[in-house]
């Protein structure tokens, strides 16, 4: 049983690609010189919508069906049951902006005075997002072309351009052009542009390990732990004789474990 329709719809409308999780690259595509990074699957509305104000605000708690399955079976004139031709059951999943404007949850704020009406707000968000996406697309695709043509070391840059491309395509594939989550969409595009710039700046640099062998994993000290662990197994499965057969000696008080 799904908790809500967002989880139900999100089974398909998410950025999941079995065997091709992103952001990242498929196989050796990162060094191919002509390939693109992994992009999100289908129409990943869930990835954009979850975390939005519409979903998280306790006075709203919107789900997918709140907008995509608007239902009205009431005759607007009589207040009684509408006939079949007048009923709206939402089975097309197409957002009906005019009808949503009549819902108290929406028009309580979007009254055209305090805030734009629903149709006007949707048009404004989509226009702003498409303009910003076009600009970000030029930035990211330009950085990707630079990355692909670069002949030197670029392992550090590979991760950054993959993230930039993922964010860019996530917004494009969602297809709501910001309506599902205006703030979140804006952030994704800002991050895409930043990753693209970082990709250009990282060309010629190798991806190096950040593990600190002294503070994080002391190989000298850890070897004693491993030997001690093996010796402990020897005590369990055969005692001192077993340890000696492994080349180990028992640890005496004040004496470090060592090789015989």
Legacy VTK file of the C-alpha trace (Angstrom):
# vtk DataFile Version 3.0
C-alpha trace
ASCII
DATASET POLYDATA
POINTS 260 float
0.000 0.000 0.000
1.432 3.354 -1.051
1.420 6.169 1.500
0.046 8.648 -1.054
-0.336 9.245 -4.770
3.042 10.958 -4.968
4.667 7.665 -4.008
2.381 5.772 -6.386
3.032 8.004 -9.394
6.693 8.291 -8.449
7.223 4.582 -9.069
7.520 5.491 -12.729
7.871 9.264 -12.680
11.307 9.298 -11.062
14.903 9.512 -12.242
15.619 5.819 -11.690
17.363 3.883 -14.449
18.222 0.339 -13.425
21.912 -0.193 -14.036
22.402 3.440 -15.008
22.150 5.412 -11.786
23.109 9.038 -12.136
24.672 11.435 -12.071
27.668 9.789 -13.686
28.834 8.034 -16.834
28.117 4.675 -18.437
31.106 2.386 -18.794
33.995 4.156 -20.501
31.882 6.997 -21.909
33.744 9.542 -19.777
36.844 9.046 -21.914
35.114 8.474 -25.247
35.293 12.084 -26.353
31.857 12.174 -27.959
29.428 10.791 -25.376
27.115 12.521 -22.908
26.827 11.651 -19.217
23.859 9.679 -17.843
20.609 11.610 -17.908
17.441 11.112 -15.826
14.780 8.649 -16.896
11.501 9.695 -18.474
9.500 12.376 -16.692
11.015 12.502 -13.174
8.341 14.675 -11.583
8.779 13.052 -8.166
12.428 14.133 -7.939
11.389 17.743 -8.489
8.114 17.838 -6.570
9.170 16.100 -3.344
10.396 18.699 -0.879
8.508 21.564 -2.518
6.424 23.983 -0.489
3.258 22.573 -2.066
4.093 19.161 -0.657
5.630 20.069 2.712
3.476 23.002 3.843
1.069 21.581 6.482
-1.780 23.732 5.166
-1.354 22.391 1.631
0.071 18.839 1.653
-0.427 18.544 -2.092
-0.052 15.221 -3.865
0.043 14.482 -7.587
-3.735 14.173 -7.810
-4.259 17.568 -6.153
-3.560 19.212 -9.496
-3.444 16.401 -12.047
-6.759 14.751 -11.121
-9.077 17.638 -10.405
-12.550 16.214 -9.767
-15.841 18.097 -9.820
-19.188 16.363 -10.163
-21.323 19.262 -8.970
-23.503 21.418 -11.200
-22.282 25.001 -10.741
-25.795 26.452 -11.126
-27.989 24.105 -9.110
-25.441 22.754 -6.664
-26.732 19.278 -7.419
-25.071 16.396 -9.245
-23.811 17.391 -12.674
-24.760 15.356 -15.698
-22.159 13.091 -17.230
-21.048 15.594 -19.866
-20.353 18.211 -17.167
-18.495 15.988 -14.738
-14.763 16.410 -14.444
-13.022 13.289 -13.219
-9.400 14.182 -13.889
-8.611 11.073 -15.879
-6.697 13.038 -18.511
-4.135 14.039 -15.831
-3.961 17.415 -17.549
-3.831 20.339 -15.134
-6.979 22.443 -15.424
-5.761 25.865 -14.360
-9.188 27.505 -14.530
-10.843 24.905 -12.316
-7.963 24.925 -9.822
-8.521 28.658 -9.448
-11.921 27.827 -7.983
-10.498 25.710 -5.149
-10.287 27.439 -1.771
-6.851 25.954 -1.118
-5.592 27.801 -4.197
-7.628 30.983 -4.414
-7.195 31.702 -0.724
-3.812 33.150 -1.718
-3.884 33.262 -5.517
-6.731 35.745 -5.749
-5.135 38.076 -8.286
-4.598 40.697 -5.589
-2.416 39.196 -2.895
-0.753 36.861 -5.402
-1.156 36.143 -9.104
-4.020 33.886 -10.136
-3.160 30.236 -10.793
-3.080 30.616 -14.617
-0.959 33.769 -14.395
1.425 32.271 -11.847
1.956 29.111 -13.892
2.663 31.172 -17.012
5.143 33.377 -15.136
7.025 30.466 -13.510
7.282 28.563 -16.779
8.490 31.605 -18.708
11.159 32.440 -16.098
12.312 28.814 -15.891
12.557 28.334 -19.648
14.603 31.536 -19.968
16.975 30.425 -17.215
17.173 26.875 -18.594
18.155 28.164 -22.042
20.990 30.161 -20.527
22.111 27.269 -18.325
21.896 24.868 -21.254
24.380 26.995 -23.208
26.732 27.047 -20.219
26.560 23.315 -19.500
26.699 22.094 -23.088
29.586 24.431 -23.782
31.457 22.984 -20.798
30.620 19.446 -21.964
32.014 20.166 -25.428
35.163 21.533 -23.822
35.411 18.437 -21.630
34.974 16.009 -24.530
37.573 17.745 -26.685
40.163 17.970 -23.902
42.957 15.446 -24.400
44.648 15.643 -21.011
43.792 14.308 -17.557
40.171 15.034 -16.679
39.063 12.528 -14.046
38.221 15.307 -11.600
36.298 17.230 -14.225
34.293 14.129 -15.245
32.283 14.066 -12.034
31.497 17.767 -12.149
30.296 17.891 -15.750
28.186 14.766 -15.127
26.448 16.523 -12.240
25.906 19.661 -14.290
24.368 17.640 -17.139
22.183 15.639 -14.739
20.672 18.761 -13.161
20.099 20.356 -16.540
18.305 17.311 -17.932
16.362 16.760 -14.707
14.672 20.135 -15.111
14.076 19.541 -18.827
12.678 16.023 -18.379
10.347 17.029 -15.540
8.460 19.027 -18.176
6.585 21.241 -15.712
9.146 24.006 -16.307
9.377 24.886 -12.656
5.737 24.555 -11.644
6.278 21.402 -9.601
8.864 23.215 -7.483
9.896 26.751 -8.509
12.534 27.191 -5.794
13.981 23.701 -6.204
14.153 24.041 -9.977
15.932 27.376 -9.687
18.481 25.798 -7.332
19.115 22.877 -9.701
19.913 25.257 -12.551
22.173 27.404 -10.374
24.055 24.294 -9.298
24.300 23.084 -12.903
25.992 26.320 -13.944
28.353 26.117 -10.955
29.277 22.500 -11.745
29.923 23.435 -15.377
32.305 26.196 -14.322
34.018 23.824 -11.875
34.370 21.239 -14.646
36.233 23.729 -16.843
38.446 24.730 -13.933
39.247 21.082 -13.097
40.544 20.056 -16.517
44.076 18.750 -16.212
43.533 17.597 -12.634
43.294 13.990 -11.491
40.784 12.779 -8.927
42.818 11.943 -5.824
41.948 10.044 -2.666
41.013 12.116 0.362
41.840 9.342 2.856
44.354 10.464 5.484
46.493 7.407 6.181
47.698 8.805 9.492
44.440 10.028 10.915
41.962 7.901 9.012
43.609 4.504 8.539
46.970 3.918 10.165
48.383 0.993 8.242
51.206 0.382 10.720
48.895 0.286 13.701
46.186 -1.563 11.831
48.517 -4.444 10.932
48.883 -5.161 14.627
45.105 -5.202 14.984
44.784 -7.689 12.130
47.494 -9.938 13.567
45.868 -9.745 16.967
42.532 -10.698 15.450
44.034 -13.754 13.745
45.742 -14.731 16.984
42.411 -14.472 18.754
40.920 -16.877 16.249
43.831 -19.201 16.959
42.992 -19.214 20.631
39.440 -20.166 19.820
40.214 -22.830 17.214
43.380 -24.457 18.500
45.187 -22.480 21.152
48.884 -21.619 21.172
49.890 -24.458 18.876
47.519 -23.166 16.161
48.911 -19.662 16.494
52.468 -20.903 16.137
51.477 -22.791 12.984
50.336 -19.429 11.591
53.645 -17.851 12.588
52.127 -15.887 15.463
53.065 -15.622 19.099
50.834 -14.940 22.084
50.802 -11.411 23.347
52.371 -11.231 26.794
51.655 -8.391 29.210
53.741 -5.396 28.175
54.893 -7.120 24.997
53.561 -6.275 21.503
52.133 -8.962 19.253
54.605 -9.990 16.572
55.654 -12.560 14.064
57.623 -15.555 15.427
LINES 1 261
260 0 1 2 3 4 5 6 7 8 9 10 11 12 13 14 15 16 17 18 19 20 21 22 23 24 25 26 27 28 29 30 31 32 33 34 35 36 37 38 39 40 41 42 43 44 45 46 47 48 49 50 51 52 53 54 55 56 57 58 59 60 61 62 63 64 65 66 67 68 69 70 71 72 73 74 75 76 77 78 79 80 81 82 83 84 85 86 87 88 89 90 91 92 93 94 95 96 97 98 99 100 101 102 103 104 105 106 107 108 109 110 111 112 113 114 115 116 117 118 119 120 121 122 123 124 125 126 127 128 129 130 131 132 133 134 135 136 137 138 139 140 141 142 143 144 145 146 147 148 149 150 151 152 153 154 155 156 157 158 159 160 161 162 163 164 165 166 167 168 169 170 171 172 173 174 175 176 177 178 179 180 181 182 183 184 185 186 187 188 189 190 191 192 193 194 195 196 197 198 199 200 201 202 203 204 205 206 207 208 209 210 211 212 213 214 215 216 217 218 219 220 221 222 223 224 225 226 227 228 229 230 231 232 233 234 235 236 237 238 239 240 241 242 243 244 245 246 247 248 249 250 251 252 253 254 255 256 257 258 259
